[in-house]
Amino acid sequence: MKRPIVRASFAVVIFAGLAIAVVAQNGPTPIGTLEGTVLDAHGRPVPDATVTIQTSDGLHPHATHTDSSGHFQFARWATGQYDVRAYSNGVFSDWDKRLMIRSKKTTQVTLRLPPSKE
């Protein structure tokens, strides 16, 4: 009974070693930050708005919320092109498309919500 566990553990160790070797060979993934502010139709910051980020091919969506001053941040993201938009009180901002996150840089964006439908 103990042999399968030993084999499985050995396979995990080999896989982990290969993963470390690949990272060491290719180096660390370059990362950067995307941050910004969500404003309402009157130019006022929107607290607790939902901000969604996804790769520009529409994959890997993630979300965060704005703070009390309408600020949000996606820190330590792999470099590349991303699309972002905001949502609050039943309305969405337009997608801000193909924003570039660059290595060791901070990309700034302002997302504007249209007037509420209420």
Secondary structure per residue as TSV (DSSP state, phi and psi in degrees):
chain	resnum	aa	ss	phi	psi
A	1	M	-	360.0	-30.3
A	2	K	H	-77.8	-23.0
A	3	R	H	-60.7	-47.2
A	4	P	H	-59.6	-36.9
A	5	I	H	-66.6	-42.3
A	6	V	H	-62.7	-43.8
A	7	R	H	-63.1	-42.6
A	8	A	H	-64.1	-43.0
A	9	S	H	-63.2	-41.9
A	10	F	H	-61.8	-40.4
A	11	A	H	-65.1	-38.9
A	12	V	H	-63.8	-42.4
A	13	V	H	-62.9	-43.5
A	14	I	H	-63.5	-45.4
A	15	F	H	-61.1	-44.8
A	16	A	H	-62.5	-40.0
A	17	G	H	-63.6	-41.0
A	18	L	H	-65.1	-40.4
A	19	A	H	-62.5	-42.7
A	20	I	H	-64.1	-40.6
A	21	A	H	-63.4	-40.3
A	22	V	H	-65.3	-44.7
A	23	V	H	-62.6	-43.0
A	24	A	H	-64.0	-37.3
A	25	Q	H	-71.7	-43.5
A	26	N	H	-89.1	-10.9
A	27	G	-	79.8	172.0
A	28	P	-	-69.6	153.7
A	29	T	-	-71.1	127.9
A	30	P	-	-65.0	136.1
A	31	I	E	-130.0	158.5
A	32	G	E	-151.2	-169.9
A	33	T	E	-131.4	143.8
A	34	L	E	-119.8	126.7
A	35	E	E	-142.7	163.1
A	36	G	E	179.6	-163.3
A	37	T	E	-133.3	144.8
A	38	V	E	-106.7	127.2
A	39	L	E	-117.3	149.3
A	40	D	-	-83.8	-175.6
A	41	A	T	-64.5	-17.3
A	42	H	T	-100.9	5.8
A	43	G	S	84.1	13.0
A	44	R	-	-93.6	143.2
A	45	P	B	-60.3	145.2
A	46	V	-	-110.8	107.7
A	47	P	T	-74.7	150.4
A	48	D	T	57.9	27.5
A	49	A	-	-76.6	150.4
A	50	T	E	-90.8	130.5
A	51	V	E	-118.7	126.2
A	52	T	E	-109.3	136.5
A	53	I	E	-122.2	142.7
A	54	Q	E	-150.6	159.8
A	55	T	E	-63.6	155.4
A	56	S	T	-66.2	-11.5
A	57	D	T	-91.2	8.9
A	58	G	S	85.1	11.5
A	59	L	-	-104.0	165.3
A	60	H	S	56.2	54.5
A	61	P	-	-70.5	143.8
A	62	H	E	-140.6	155.8
A	63	A	E	-135.2	156.2
A	64	T	E	-144.9	177.9
A	65	H	E	-123.0	151.6
A	66	T	-	-76.5	155.1
A	67	D	-	-85.0	-169.6
A	68	S	T	-64.5	-19.3
A	69	S	T	-104.8	17.2
A	70	G	S	78.3	9.7
A	71	H	E	-90.1	144.2
A	72	F	E	-138.4	163.7
A	73	Q	E	-153.0	136.6
A	74	F	E	-115.1	101.2
A	75	A	E	-97.6	151.5
A	76	R	E	60.5	51.4
A	77	W	E	-102.3	145.8
A	78	A	E	-60.6	143.0
A	79	T	S	-64.2	151.5
A	80	G	E	147.6	-170.3
A	81	Q	E	-96.8	135.6
A	82	Y	E	-135.6	155.8
A	83	D	E	-115.1	140.8
A	84	V	E	-135.6	152.0
A	85	R	E	-155.2	163.3
A	86	A	E	-117.8	158.6
A	87	Y	E	-142.2	134.9
A	88	S	E	-163.3	142.0
A	89	N	T	49.9	41.8
A	90	G	T	82.3	5.7
A	91	V	E	-128.2	148.2
A	92	F	E	-110.4	145.3
A	93	S	-	-75.9	166.9
A	94	D	-	-66.9	156.4
A	95	W	-	-68.8	132.4
A	96	D	E	-95.1	109.1
A	97	K	E	-99.9	152.1
A	98	R	E	56.4	40.2
A	99	L	E	-73.2	133.8
A	100	M	E	-93.8	124.3
A	101	I	E	-96.4	122.0
A	102	R	-	-108.3	153.8
A	103	S	T	-58.6	127.4
A	104	K	T	59.5	24.7
A	105	K	-	-123.6	162.7
A	106	T	E	-115.4	122.3
A	107	T	E	-94.4	130.5
A	108	Q	E	-103.5	143.0
A	109	V	E	-147.8	147.0
A	110	T	E	-118.4	124.5
A	111	L	E	-106.2	132.7
A	112	R	E	-116.0	127.1
A	113	L	-	-87.5	142.5
A	114	P	-	-73.1	171.8
A	115	P	-	-57.7	145.0
A	116	S	-	-64.2	148.3
A	117	K	-	-82.9	-1.4
A	118	E	-	-71.2	360.0
